[in-house]
């Protein structure tokens, strides 16, 4: 007598696990794309603001120890 042929399948549990992973991946990719778009938009805005201010704005924005209050 030989072993009987038995079909082994993942069943409903396997399908649900795979489906939940696919849904989680969809939401993660959607969130990542939104964050990347937002980051690119902010970089464009910062570059535009830097171009509008001109080259002399670097000296005005530096806040070193000489710009602070005199504590001595």
LINCOR-V29499 format. One record per run of one state. SS is the DSSP state (2 for helix, 1 for strand, 0 for the rest). FROM is the first residue (numbers start at 0). TO is the last residue. If there is no record, write none. Layout:
SS_FROM_TO, SS_FROM_TO
//
This chain:
0_0_9, 2_10_52, 0_53_55, 2_56_60, 0_61_63, 2_64_66, 0_67_71
//
